[in-house]
Amino acid sequence: MPTSAATVEEYLRELPEERRTALEAVADTVRGHLPPGYEEGIQYGMISWYIPLERYPETYNGQPLAVASLASQKRHMALYLNCVYTDDDEASWFRARWSETGKKLDMGKSCVRFRKLEDLPLEVIGEAVERIPVEDYIGLYEASRSGGTARS
């Protein structure tokens, strides 16, 4: 859903209570597991956690490199885990770890879609974010741009 929010607080205030509560819980999980060096803000109309341009300006589009983003869409809420999308090993780990929880995963390449907070195993989301320190994410990004792999 389009937003003109300039801050995370404004973004959350615009949401209906049920969605606000769900997105706040997911955001708290991400914040609690985010390795040092990432910042939080609004990017592409979503709550995002990214590497500031001062730290890594060499992105393909001149925008900060987002490791994860969170949005309220028209028919669902979405958590974009770019940290999972960038690496096949991380994607495999994530899908296997999610499966262990017994919850149904509704996911595209990086987008985990959910309708209510109870659809998510927050511990898995926290683990996924925690697994990607800034230096590792930069390496994955650079490898993806050159056609290589950053991890062995």
N, C-alpha and C positions, 0 to 999 in steps of 0.2 A: 504494500500500500504506500503510495507516495507520501513523503513527509517533507516539511520545510524545517524540521528541527535542526538546530545548530549544535546542540549538546545532547549527551546521553540522557540527562535528566528530562529535557524537553521531549525527547523521543518517547521515553517511557510514560510521561504524563499524558501524551496524546492517545494512549491505548486504553481499550476497555479493561476493567479491573482484572478479569480472568487472564487475559493475555499479558497484562503488565506483571502480574504475580509470577506467571510462568517465565517470562523473559528475564525478570529480575533474578529468579533462582538460577537460571542458566548462566546469566552474566556473573553472578556471584561465584558460581563454580569455576568459570573460566578465570576470573580474577584471582581466585584462591590457588590456582595451579599454574598460572602463567609465569614462565621463567623471566628473570630480569631482562630488561632491555626493550620490551614491547611497551607500546602506549595504547591507550583507549581513546576512541573518539567516534565521530560520525564520518562515515566514508560511503559513498554511493547510496546514501539514504538509509544506511544500516548502522547499528552499533558494530564497531570493528576494533580489533586488536592488531596492531601493525608495528613494523619496524620504522621508526621515524626517518625521514629523508636525510636528516643530519647524520645519521648512522649509516644509511645505505641508500644513496641517491640514484644508483644505476638500475632503475626499474624500466621495463619496456615502455611504460606510459607516463613516467614522471610522477606517479602517485606512490605513496607509501605501500610497502609490501605487506599485505594483510595475511596473517596466519589463521585468523578466524573472524567470522562476522555473524551477526544475529539479527533477524528481521521478522516482522509481522507481515505476512503476505495476505492476500485476499481470502484464501481458503485454508491456510495453515500458517504455522510459524516455521521458521527455517534457521538452522545453524549450518553455516558454511565452514567446513573444516578444510581449509586449503592445506593445512599441515598434513592431512591424510591424502588429499588429491595429488600432491606433488611427488609422492614416493609409493611405489607398488608394495614394498615391504610394510610400510605403515598402514596402507589400505587393507592389506591382508590381516595384519595384527588387529586392526580396529574391527573389522567384520567378525573375526573369530572371537574377540573379547566381548563384543556386543552379543553375539550368539549365546555365550555362556550365561548371560543374564536371563534368557528366556523371553526377552521383549522382542517384538517385531521391529525390524529395521526397514524404514522407508527412506532410501538414500539413492541419490544420483551419484555423479562423480565426487562431488564434495558436499552436496546439500543433504543434510539430514532433515526431513520434513516430519513435523509432529503437530498434533491438534491439541494435546493437553500435556502438562508437565509429567504426568504419570507414565507417558509413553517413553520417557527417556531414562536410561540408567546414568544418572549424573556422575557417578564415580568413573564410568568409562570415558565420558567427555573430559573430565578432569585429567585422567591419565593420558589421554590423547594429546591434550594441549601441553601437559607437563613434559612429554617426551621430545619436544622440539625446541631446544634452546636457540637463541637468535643465530649463533654461528652455524648451527646445523641447518637451520631453515634457509639461510643465505646460500649455503653449499648446495642444498637441494634445488633452490631456485636457479642458481647459476648452471647446475648440471642439466636442468630441464631446458634451459635456453640454448645450451650447446649440444643437446641430444645425448648426453652422457648420464651416468648415475653418480651420485655423491656418496652413497654408502655401499659398503661391500657386503 
